[in-house]
Amino acid sequence: MSYEMPKAELGDIVMYYAHEGATPVPAIVAVTASRTLTLWAIAGELGGVVKPSVHHLTDPGVNEFPDWKRYGYWGHKPKDPQMSILSEKVSLLEKRLNVPKKG
């Protein structure tokens, strides 16, 4: 079974980790590839720094090819628990009202 990177789209805000155990910083997705992202990581007074070839935290390839670790890692930003609760309530309400799904 081959690895499939989690979905991220141009303009998404994700979290960038410079190395394992690093404090994450917000980053904007600038380029997507099949297995990596190019990110614009927010960096204090500098504004931002481009980070190419960033693999997801779950990518098993970074263990197989340790050199990939030098590019850092990305992960999705934590979801706002209030938004998750609101989304669930809207979904339940739509079911009760029998509102057809979009898409």
Buried (B, 14 or more C-beta within 10 A) or exposed (E): EEEEBEEBEEEBEBBBBBEEEEEBBBBBBBEBEEBBBBBBBBEEEEEBBEBEBBBBBEBEBBEEEEEBEEBBBBBBEEEEEEEEEEEEEEEEEEEEEEEEEEE
